Amino acid sequence: MLRFSRTIALALLAGAASVHAEDTTADQKQAKDLAAVRVTGDWLGDAAARDVQNHPGARTTIRREQMVEAAPAQVRDILRRIPGVQIQESNGTGGSDVSLNVGVRGLTARLSPRSTILLDGVPVAVAPYGQPQVSMMPMAVANLEAVDVVRGGGSVRFGPQNVGGIVNFVTREIPENFGGSAGVMLQGGEHGGIQTQSNAFVGGTTAQGLGIALLYSGTKGPGYREHQNNTNIDDVLLKSRYRFSDTDTLSGSLHYYRGQAGMPGGLSQADYDAAPFQSRRPFDDFRGLRKDAVLKYSHIDDRRSFEVQTYYTDSFRGSHIETITQNAKTGIYTHQLNAYPRNYHTFAIEPRYSQLFDLGGWTHEIGVGYRYLNEAMHERTLRNNKYDSPLYYTPFDSNPYNGPYVRSGNNVGGTEAHALYLDDTINAGHWTITPGLRYERINTWWRALPDATVIVKGPTFRREKYSKPLPSLNVIYHLSERWKLYANAETSFGSLQYFQIGQKNADSQFASGLAPETARTYEAGTRYDDGAWGAEATVFRINFDHELQLVGKIPGVADSHDGWTNLGATTHKGLETAAHLDAGAFAPNLRGLTLWGTFTYTKASYDYGSFAGRDLPFYSRRTANLGVRYERGPWTVNLDAFSQSRQHAPGSPSFDPARPSPYITVGTPAGDYGDIPGWTSWNLRGEYRFGPALSYLKLGVGVKNLFDRRYFTRSTDNNNGLYVGQPRTFFVQASVDF
């Protein structure tokens, strides 16, 4: 496969080289463009094609039209199309329709902890430093204009945790003229019921420069598994913008998100074989609520850019999870239902300034920025009554948890973080070179609040302070306006999370030795796009020297216990490719035919411990997309496929040479450990556009997983076991514009 990957990369370079040899006009135009460089300011911007083309690293943007034609139920359905990005199917305690499980380049996908996830440039995580997991993705897919994934070349501007790149979800823009749209999608199949996704959008801009837009998207109804019948998501966003001069804009937004969903839970191998769409967990669920406000002022002219953004977020996330343990002597199972209500508040202010200078034949855009962020958390655990049963599950027609909840855990914490960055974008001829430095300084603390029902062993308070300089270097060579070469080297950083700070050892003392995560990322690649066809290829390597890993109990060792270790050094390397072709540009009789595809090869392995040299869990070495789009008159037809290779769920490594743990490849009876076979699924969609006579009505119909390919994933947490993938699913779409 590596030989095949190298062949792809060489073919892309050879093809681009042949075009470059004939493209002297583009070279001349490039020289003129560089002579009239304008200040960039915001590196993400609105994810326009020119921004992506000139980014000094791997970057992919998916626009709204592509999203609509993919008929996604959640944002994860879109992210699968991006090279290097892998999506973990809903599973375990993070397995609800409200969560987001994104892994980049072999990094863990469970709740997306190692990527900076943004919504219009604002962090999505409830606590970006102390709780970066995205157990609640507070944005419905129908409210999005674009998904912008920067896998490399952006770490100096965005953080704190950016080893897995930056994912920015861009909401729909305020239109210049008054107008709106409304749409609905219904999907369902042989299993489960009909789920409805609805959306509405209205907005416009006055002659005086005041723009307002109101966005709504909601998802209601069951999924394809038993106890997935209470999905209820509402997402409302009010955006405003006032342009009071040609260079100055004041903008803001108010956002409200509420979501809840059932968590069907994992199945044992026997239960999966008997009925893979059943559930053994009638009480497990997740719910979240987020309210946030954003205010931003920006000034941009040809030579300078200044903006200051401030935001406040108020988040709640809660879940019910049943724990079931067996008495080894009697065989009786003890059942208990636990609740985990958690509240988070975040306030931040972030000014940044960029200035363009001419020095001889070179231009320098020097940018400086600072972010102050303050976050607070309150995490509680409540337990209901216990009951004993000979059954290893709780029947759906029972209601054993009718007692009052008792508080068993009560923790508070907070973080005050300062981030400062400085970079210099140097344009010299065909070169753009950007050295930069980001500096993080963090003060974080955790406190347990014992009382009559909350028993705390050992100390109750811990404070950690640390700082880290994070250098980066980005380089891009403009062979022409169409063809770019780029390379970068970056350093990433991830702070200790609240539950890691509060971790106790076997002696009920704070665990020593844990430190923030650090990683170094290297990229080199090329990108070509002339409108008719385009291609890109990127090679990457990540050295994760201090990766925090949760080490589970070692099978057969009675006194081993769950805990976090900093010994989880890992290496990630691979190749990402993508290409697209407008066949009509080369053959008039093929007008309307577009082909696209991606291929990624990743090798992510442990560097230390009993699993040294073996693959990390829950990622595929090979992933690929293939798509065909044909448009003729008012008709559009889409056919696409996604494929991923085998994954592993090997258990936890041991870092004690005297007590090695086995790398499990054969499926266990509980369904939690063992290899996960690869799979391929196909999707088909057709659309008809009625035009202005019927308010631009569009009707679409399609099938996901066309051939009903059965596949599964696993979970190794409290909801461990096997999780079946989405079966053949039919959908209908309708939308109007006004």
C-alpha positions in Angstrom: 0.0 0.0 0.0 2.9 2.4 0.7 4.2 1.7 -2.9 0.7 2.5 -4.2 0.6 5.7 -2.1 4.0 6.8 -3.4 2.8 6.2 -7.0 -0.2 8.4 -6.4 2.0 11.2 -5.0 4.5 10.9 -8.0 1.6 10.9 -10.5 0.2 14.1 -8.9 3.6 15.8 -9.0 4.3 14.7 -12.6 0.9 15.9 -13.8 1.2 19.3 -12.1 4.7 19.6 -13.5 3.5 19.1 -17.1 0.9 21.8 -16.6 3.4 24.2 -15.0 5.7 23.9 -18.0 2.9 25.4 -20.1 1.7 28.0 -17.6 4.0 31.0 -18.0 1.0 33.3 -18.1 0.0 32.1 -14.6 3.5 32.7 -13.4 3.4 36.3 -14.6 0.0 36.8 -12.9 1.4 35.3 -9.7 4.3 37.9 -9.7 1.7 40.7 -10.0 -0.4 39.3 -7.2 2.6 39.1 -4.9 3.5 42.6 -5.7 0.1 43.7 -4.5 -0.2 41.7 -1.4 -3.0 42.6 1.0 -3.1 42.1 4.7 -4.7 38.7 5.7 -5.4 39.1 9.4 -7.7 36.2 10.2 -6.1 33.0 8.9 -9.4 31.1 8.8 -11.6 33.9 7.4 -14.6 32.6 5.5 -12.7 29.6 4.2 -12.8 31.0 0.6 -11.1 28.9 -2.1 -8.2 31.4 -2.4 -7.6 31.1 1.4 -7.4 27.3 1.1 -5.3 27.3 -2.0 -2.6 29.6 -0.4 -2.6 27.9 3.0 0.9 26.5 3.9 -0.4 23.1 5.0 -3.0 20.5 4.5 -6.4 22.1 4.5 -9.8 21.0 3.1 -13.1 22.9 3.0 -16.6 21.4 2.3 -19.2 24.0 1.2 -23.0 24.0 1.8 -23.9 22.5 -1.6 -21.7 19.5 -1.0 -23.2 19.1 2.5 -26.8 19.2 1.2 -26.1 16.6 -1.4 -24.5 14.3 1.2 -27.7 14.4 3.2 -25.9 14.3 6.6 -27.8 13.6 9.8 -24.9 14.9 11.9 -21.7 16.8 11.2 -19.7 13.6 11.5 -21.2 12.4 8.2 -19.5 15.3 6.4 -16.1 15.0 8.1 -15.6 11.5 6.7 -15.0 13.0 3.3 -11.8 14.8 4.4 -8.4 13.2 4.0 -6.8 12.2 7.3 -10.0 12.6 9.3 -11.6 9.5 10.9 -15.0 9.4 12.6 -15.7 6.9 15.3 -19.2 5.5 15.2 -21.4 6.4 18.2 -20.3 4.1 20.9 -19.8 3.9 24.7 -20.5 6.7 27.1 -19.7 9.2 24.2 -22.1 7.4 21.9 -25.0 9.7 21.4 -26.3 11.8 18.5 -25.3 14.9 20.5 -21.6 14.1 20.7 -18.8 14.4 18.1 -16.0 11.8 17.8 -13.3 13.1 15.4 -9.8 11.6 15.1 -7.1 13.1 12.9 -4.2 11.1 11.6 -4.6 8.2 14.0 -5.2 10.3 17.1 -8.0 9.1 19.4 -11.5 10.0 18.1 -13.5 9.5 21.3 -15.1 12.9 21.9 -12.5 14.7 19.8 -10.1 15.7 22.6 -7.0 16.4 20.4 -8.3 18.9 17.9 -9.3 22.5 18.3 -13.0 22.4 17.4 -14.4 25.9 16.6 -17.8 27.4 15.7 -17.3 30.6 13.8 -13.9 30.8 15.5 -15.2 30.2 19.0 -14.1 27.0 20.9 -16.9 24.4 21.0 -15.6 22.5 24.1 -17.4 23.3 27.3 -14.0 24.1 28.9 -11.2 24.3 26.3 -8.5 23.7 28.8 -10.0 21.6 31.6 -12.6 19.6 29.6 -11.8 19.7 25.9 -13.9 16.7 24.9 -16.9 17.4 22.6 -19.5 15.3 24.3 -21.9 18.0 23.1 -21.5 19.3 19.6 -23.7 22.5 19.9 -24.5 23.0 16.2 -26.9 21.2 13.9 -25.6 20.5 10.4 -28.3 22.4 8.5 -27.2 25.7 10.0 -23.7 25.4 8.4 -22.3 27.2 5.4 -18.9 25.3 5.4 -16.7 22.9 7.3 -13.1 24.0 7.3 -10.5 21.5 8.4 -6.9 22.8 8.9 -4.8 19.7 9.5 -1.5 21.5 9.5 -0.1 25.1 9.4 -2.3 26.7 12.0 -1.1 25.9 15.4 0.5 29.2 16.2 -2.9 31.0 15.9 -5.2 28.5 17.5 -5.2 26.3 20.6 -4.6 25.0 23.2 -5.0 21.5 21.9 -4.1 21.4 18.2 -2.1 18.3 17.4 -5.1 17.1 15.6 -5.5 20.3 13.7 -8.3 22.9 13.7 -11.9 22.2 12.7 -13.9 25.3 12.2 -17.7 25.0 11.6 -18.8 28.1 9.7 -22.5 29.1 10.0 -24.6 30.6 7.2 -23.7 34.2 6.4 -26.0 37.1 6.6 -27.2 37.8 3.0 -26.9 41.2 1.4 -30.6 41.1 0.2 -33.5 40.0 2.3 -34.4 36.4 1.8 -34.5 33.0 3.4 -35.1 29.3 3.0 -36.7 26.4 4.7 -36.1 22.7 4.4 -36.8 19.3 5.8 -35.3 15.8 5.5 -36.9 12.5 6.7 -34.9 9.4 6.9 -35.5 5.8 8.1 -35.3 2.2 7.2 -36.1 -1.3 8.3 -34.8 -0.7 11.8 -36.1 2.1 14.0 -38.5 4.8 12.9 -38.6 8.0 10.9 -36.2 10.8 12.0 -37.0 14.4 10.9 -34.5 17.1 10.4 -35.9 20.6 9.7 -34.3 24.0 9.1 -35.2 27.6 8.5 -33.2 30.7 7.6 -34.2 34.3 7.2 -32.1 37.5 7.0 -30.9 40.5 5.1 -28.9 43.7 5.2 -30.3 47.3 5.1 -28.9 50.1 2.9 -27.3 51.5 6.1 -25.2 48.3 6.5 -27.2 46.6 9.3 -27.6 42.9 8.7 -29.5 40.3 10.8 -30.1 36.6 10.2 -32.1 34.0 12.2 -31.2 30.4 11.8 -33.0 27.3 13.2 -32.3 23.6 12.8 -33.8 20.7 14.6 -33.6 16.9 14.7 -36.4 14.8 16.1 -37.2 11.2 16.3 -35.7 7.7 16.6 -32.5 6.3 15.3 -31.9 2.8 13.9 -31.4 1.0 17.3 -33.7 0.2 20.2 -33.7 2.9 22.9 -32.5 5.5 20.3 -36.0 6.9 20.1 -35.7 10.1 22.1 -33.4 12.2 19.9 -34.5 15.8 20.3 -32.2 18.6 19.2 -33.0 22.3 18.7 -30.4 24.8 17.5 -31.2 28.6 17.3 -28.7 31.2 16.2 -29.3 35.0 15.9 -26.5 36.8 14.0 -26.0 40.5 13.4 -23.5 42.7 11.6 -23.2 46.5 11.2 -20.8 47.9 8.7 -20.4 51.5 9.7 -17.6 52.2 7.2 -15.8 50.4 4.3 -13.2 49.2 6.7 -15.0 48.8 10.1 -17.5 46.1 11.1 -19.2 45.3 14.4 -20.8 41.8 14.6 -22.3 39.5 17.2 -24.4 36.5 17.8 -26.6 34.9 20.4 -26.8 31.1 20.3 -29.0 28.6 22.0 -28.6 24.8 21.7 -30.5 22.0 23.4 -30.0 18.4 22.7 -30.9 15.0 24.2 -30.5 11.4 22.9 -30.6 7.9 24.1 -27.5 5.7 24.4 -28.4 2.1 23.4 -25.2 0.7 24.9 -22.8 -2.1 23.7 -23.8 -5.7 23.2 -22.0 -8.9 24.1 -21.1 -11.1 21.2 -24.0 -13.4 21.9 -26.5 -10.6 22.0 -25.1 -9.0 18.9 -25.4 -12.3 17.0 -29.0 -12.7 18.2 -30.2 -9.2 17.4 -27.6 -6.5 16.6 -30.1 -3.6 16.7 -31.4 -4.3 20.2 -30.4 -2.5 23.4 -29.7 -3.7 26.9 -29.7 -0.3 28.4 -33.1 1.3 28.8 -32.0 4.1 31.1 -28.8 5.4 29.6 -29.1 8.8 27.9 -27.3 12.1 27.4 -28.5 15.7 27.4 -26.9 19.1 26.9 -27.7 22.8 26.9 -25.5 25.6 25.7 -26.0 29.4 25.6 -23.4 31.7 24.3 -22.9 35.3 23.2 -20.2 36.6 20.9 -19.2 40.2 20.1 -16.6 41.2 17.6 -15.1 44.4 16.2 -12.9 44.3 13.1 -11.0 46.9 11.0 -9.3 45.8 7.9 -7.7 47.9 5.1 -5.0 47.2 2.6 -2.2 47.5 5.1 -3.5 46.6 8.6 -6.0 44.5 10.3 -7.3 44.8 13.9 -10.0 42.8 15.6 -11.1 42.1 19.1 -13.5 39.3 19.9 -15.1 38.4 23.2 -17.4 35.6 24.0 -19.2 33.9 26.9 -20.5 30.4 27.1 -22.8 28.7 29.6 -22.9 24.9 29.2 -24.6 22.0 30.9 -24.0 18.4 30.1 -25.6 15.5 31.9 -26.0 11.8 31.5 -27.5 8.7 33.1 -25.4 5.6 32.9 -26.2 2.3 34.5 -23.4 0.2 36.1 -23.8 -3.5 36.4 -21.2 -5.7 38.2 -21.2 -9.4 38.9 -20.3 -11.1 42.2 -17.7 -13.7 41.2 -18.9 -16.0 44.0 -22.6 -15.9 43.7 -23.0 -14.9 40.0 -25.6 -12.3 41.0 -25.5 -8.9 39.3 -25.7 -5.6 41.1 -27.4 -2.8 39.2 -27.2 0.9 39.9 -28.1 4.0 37.9 -25.8 7.0 38.1 -26.4 10.6 37.0 -23.6 13.0 36.0 -24.8 16.7 35.9 -22.0 19.1 35.0 -21.9 22.9 34.5 -19.3 25.0 32.8 -18.8 28.7 32.2 -16.2 30.2 29.9 -15.3 33.9 29.3 -12.6 35.0 26.8 -11.4 38.2 25.1 -9.0 38.0 22.2 -7.5 41.1 20.4 -5.2 40.6 17.5 -3.4 43.0 15.1 -1.7 42.6 11.8 0.4 45.1 9.9 1.9 44.9 6.4 5.4 46.3 5.8 7.5 46.6 2.7 11.2 46.0 3.1 13.0 46.1 -0.2 11.5 43.6 -2.5 9.9 41.7 0.4 6.7 42.2 2.3 6.2 41.3 5.9 2.8 40.9 7.6 3.5 40.9 11.3 0.7 39.6 13.4 0.4 39.6 17.2 -2.5 38.3 19.2 -3.5 37.6 22.8 -6.3 35.6 24.4 -7.4 35.7 28.0 -9.7 32.8 28.9 -11.3 32.0 32.2 -13.3 28.9 32.8 -15.1 27.4 35.7 -16.6 23.9 36.3 -18.9 22.2 38.7 -19.1 18.4 38.3 -21.4 16.2 40.4 -22.2 12.5 40.5 -25.5 11.2 41.8 -26.4 7.6 42.5 -29.8 5.9 42.7 -30.7 2.8 44.6 -29.0 -0.6 43.9 -30.8 -3.8 43.2 -29.6 -7.4 42.7 -30.7 -9.6 39.9 -29.6 -12.9 38.2 -29.9 -11.0 34.9 -26.9 -9.2 33.3 -29.2 -6.5 31.9 -32.2 -4.5 33.0 -35.4 -5.3 31.2 -37.2 -2.5 29.3 -40.5 -3.3 31.0 -39.2 -2.7 34.5 -38.6 0.4 36.6 -36.3 -0.5 39.4 -34.8 2.9 39.9 -37.5 4.6 41.9 -35.5 5.8 44.8 -34.2 9.3 45.4 -30.8 10.3 44.0 -27.9 10.7 46.5 -24.9 12.8 45.8 -21.7 10.8 45.7 -19.3 13.2 44.0 -19.0 17.0 44.1 -16.1 18.7 42.5 -15.4 22.3 41.4 -12.5 23.8 39.5 -11.3 26.5 37.2 -8.6 27.7 34.8 -7.1 31.0 34.0 -5.2 30.9 30.8 -3.1 33.4 28.8 -2.1 32.7 25.2 0.1 35.1 23.3 1.3 34.6 19.7 3.6 36.4 17.3 4.2 35.5 13.6 5.7 37.1 10.5 4.4 36.2 7.1 7.2 37.0 4.7 6.4 37.2 0.9 9.7 37.1 -1.1 9.2 36.4 -4.8 7.5 33.1 -5.1 8.1 32.2 -1.4 5.8 32.8 1.6 7.6 32.0 4.9 5.9 32.3 8.2 7.8 31.8 11.4 5.8 32.0 14.6 5.7 31.5 18.3 2.7 30.8 20.6 3.1 31.0 24.3 0.7 29.4 26.8 0.6 30.2 30.5 -2.0 28.3 32.5 -3.2 28.3 36.1 -5.7 25.5 36.8 -7.1 24.0 40.0 -9.4 21.2 41.2 -11.3 20.9 44.5 -13.4 18.1 46.0 -16.3 19.1 48.3 -16.9 16.3 50.8 -20.1 16.1 52.8 -22.3 13.6 54.5 -22.7 11.5 51.3 -19.6 12.5 49.4 -16.7 10.6 50.9 -13.2 11.8 49.7 -10.1 9.9 50.6 -6.9 11.9 50.7 -6.3 15.6 49.9 -9.2 17.6 48.5 -7.4 20.4 46.6 -4.7 20.6 43.9 -3.4 23.5 41.8 -1.2 23.2 38.8 0.7 26.0 37.0 2.6 25.6 33.8 3.7 27.5 30.7 4.9 26.4 27.3 6.5 28.1 24.2 5.2 26.6 21.0 7.3 27.5 17.9 6.2 26.9 14.3 7.5 27.4 10.8 5.3 27.4 7.7 6.6 27.6 4.1 4.8 27.8 0.8 6.3 28.1 -2.7 4.0 29.5 -5.4 5.0 27.7 -8.6 2.0 29.4 -10.1 -1.4 30.7 -9.1 -2.6 27.1 -9.6 0.2 25.0 -8.2 1.7 25.3 -4.6 4.3 23.4 -2.6 4.2 23.7 1.2 5.9 22.4 4.3 5.6 23.2 8.0 6.9 22.2 11.4 4.8 22.8 14.5 4.6 22.1 18.2 1.3 21.4 20.0 0.3 21.4 23.6 -2.6 20.0 25.7 -3.1 20.9 29.3 -4.1 18.5 32.1 -7.8 18.1 32.4 -9.7 18.4 35.6 -10.2 14.6 36.2 -6.5 14.1 35.5 -5.5 16.7 38.1 -7.8 15.1 40.7 -6.6 11.5 40.0 -5.6 9.6 43.1 -3.2 6.6 43.3 -3.7 3.4 45.3 -2.7 5.2 48.5 -5.4 7.9 47.9 -2.7 10.5 47.2 -2.6 12.6 44.0 -0.9 10.7 41.2 2.5 12.2 40.5 4.3 12.4 37.2 1.4 13.6 35.0 2.3 16.6 32.8 0.7 18.4 29.9 0.8 16.7 26.5 3.3 17.9 23.9 3.7 16.8 20.3 5.7 17.8 17.2 4.1 17.7 13.7 5.9 17.8 10.4 4.2 18.2 7.0 5.2 18.5 3.3 2.8 18.5 0.4 1.6 20.0 -2.9 -1.7 21.4 -4.1 -2.8 22.0 -7.7 -6.2 23.4 -8.9 -7.1 25.1 -12.2 -10.9 24.8 -11.8 -11.2 22.0 -14.3 -9.2 19.5 -12.2 -7.2 19.6 -9.0 -5.2 17.3 -6.8 -3.2 17.4 -3.5 -0.9 15.1 -1.6 0.6 15.6 1.9 3.0 13.5 3.9 3.0 13.9 7.6 4.6 12.8 10.8 3.6 13.4 14.4 5.9 12.6 17.3 3.8 12.5 20.5 6.3 12.3 23.2 4.1 12.8 26.2 0.7 11.5 25.4 -1.7 11.1 28.3 -3.3 7.6 28.1 -5.9 6.0 30.3 -4.4 2.6 31.3 -7.0 0.0 32.2 -6.8 -3.0 34.5 -4.4 -5.7 33.2 -6.2 -9.0 32.6 -5.3 -11.6 35.2 -3.6 -9.0 37.6 -5.8 -8.6 40.6 -4.2 -5.4 42.0 -4.0 -3.4 38.8 -6.3 -0.4 38.5 -7.4 2.2 36.0 -5.4 5.4 35.8 -3.7 7.9 33.6 0.0 7.7 32.5 2.3 10.1 30.7 4.3 7.2 29.3 2.1 6.9 26.2 4.6 8.0 23.5 3.2 7.4 20.0 4.2 8.0 16.4 1.8 8.9 13.6 2.9 9.1 9.9 1.3 8.7 6.6 0.1 10.1 3.3 -3.1 12.1 2.4 -4.3 12.5 -1.2 -7.4 14.0 -2.9 -8.4 14.8 -6.4 -11.3 16.2 -8.4 -12.1 16.4 -12.1 -14.7 18.3 -14.1 -15.0 16.0 -17.1 -17.0 18.5 -19.1 -13.9 20.8 -19.3 -12.2 18.2 -21.4 -15.1 16.6 -23.3 -18.2 18.7 -24.1 -20.4 15.6 -24.2 -19.5 14.9 -20.6 -20.6 18.4 -19.4 -22.1 18.1 -15.9 -20.0 15.1 -14.9 -17.7 15.6 -11.9 -15.5 13.0 -10.2 -13.8 13.2 -6.9 -11.9 11.0 -4.5 -9.6 10.8 -1.5 -7.2 8.2 -0.2 -5.3 8.3 3.2 -2.7 5.9 4.6 -1.9 6.3 8.3 0.4 4.3 10.6 -0.1 5.2 14.2 1.7 3.0 16.8 2.8 2.8 20.4 6.4 3.7 21.1 6.6 2.4 24.7 5.1 -0.3 26.9 4.0 -3.8 26.1 2.3 -2.6 22.9 5.4 -1.0 21.5 5.4 -1.1 17.7 1.7 -2.2 17.5 -1.2 -0.1 16.1 -3.1 2.3 18.3 -6.8 1.5 18.9 -9.8 2.6 16.9 -8.2 4.0 13.7 -7.9 2.5 10.2 -4.6 2.5 8.3 -6.4 3.1 5.0 -9.5 5.2 4.3 -10.9 6.3 1.0 -13.8 8.2 -0.6 -15.0 8.0 -4.2 -17.7 10.1 -5.7 -19.5 10.8 -8.9 -21.8 13.8 -9.5 -23.8 14.3 -12.7 -25.9 17.3 -13.4 -28.2 17.7 -16.5 -30.8 20.4 -16.6 -32.8 20.4 -13.4 -31.5 16.9 -12.5 -28.6 16.0 -10.2 -27.5 12.5 -9.4 -24.8 11.6 -6.7 -23.1 8.3 -6.2 -20.4 8.0 -3.6 -18.6 5.4 -1.5 -16.6 5.4 1.7 -14.2 2.6 2.8 -12.1 2.0 5.9 -9.7 -0.8 6.7 -9.5 -2.9 9.8 -9.3 -1.3 13.3 -8.1 -2.7 16.6 -9.4 -2.7 20.2 -6.5 -4.5 21.8 -7.1 -3.5 25.5 -4.7 -1.4 27.5 -0.9 -1.6 27.4 1.1 -2.2 30.4 4.1 0.0 31.2 5.4 -2.5 33.8 7.8 -5.0 32.2 7.1 -7.4 35.0 3.4 -7.5 34.2 2.9 -7.3 30.4 -0.6 -7.2 29.0 -1.6 -9.0 25.8 -2.5 -7.2 22.5 -6.0 -8.7 22.0 -7.0 -9.4 18.4 -9.6 -12.1 18.8 -13.1 -10.8 19.8 -14.0 -11.3 23.5 -17.3 -12.7 24.6 -18.2 -9.3 26.1 -17.6 -7.7 22.7 -15.3 -5.0 24.0 -11.9 -6.2 22.7 -10.7 -7.7 19.5 -10.2 -6.6 15.9 -12.9 -4.7 14.0 -13.2 -5.6 10.3 -13.1 -3.0 7.6 -16.1 -2.1 5.6 -17.3 -0.1 2.5 -20.7 1.5 2.0 -22.3 3.2 -1.0 -24.8 6.1 -1.1 -27.1 7.2 -3.9 -29.1 10.4 -4.3 -31.2 12.1 -6.9 -32.5 15.7 -7.0 -34.9 17.7 -9.1 -35.0 21.5 -9.1 -38.3 23.1 -10.0 -37.0 26.7 -10.5 -38.4 30.1 -9.6 -42.0 29.3 -10.5 -42.3 27.1 -7.4 -40.0 29.2 -5.1 -36.9 27.2 -6.2 -38.3 24.0 -4.8 -35.8 21.2 -4.6 -36.8 17.6 -4.0 -34.2 14.9 -3.3 -34.4 11.2 -2.6 -31.7 8.7 -1.8 -30.4 5.7 0.0 -27.5 5.5 2.5 -25.6 2.2 2.8 -27.2 1.2 -0.5 -26.2 -2.5 -0.3 -27.0 -2.8 3.4 -23.4 -3.6 4.4 -23.4 -4.8 8.0 -20.5 -3.5 10.1 -19.8 -2.7 13.7 -17.4 -1.0 16.2 -16.6 -1.7 19.8 -16.4 0.2 23.1 -14.2 -0.4 26.1 -15.7 2.0 28.6 -18.7 1.6 31.0 -21.0 1.0 28.0 -18.7 -1.6 26.6 -19.5 -4.1 23.8 -20.4 -4.2 20.1 -22.2 -1.4 18.3 -23.8 -2.0 14.9 -23.4 0.5 12.2 -26.1 2.3 10.2 -28.1 -0.1 8.0 -29.7 0.7 4.7 -31.5 4.0 5.2 -33.8 5.9 2.9 -34.2 9.6 2.9 -36.3 12.4 1.3 -35.3 16.0 1.2 -37.3 19.2 0.3 -36.3 22.8 0.4 -37.6 26.2 -0.9 -35.9 29.6 -1.2 -37.6 33.0 -0.9 
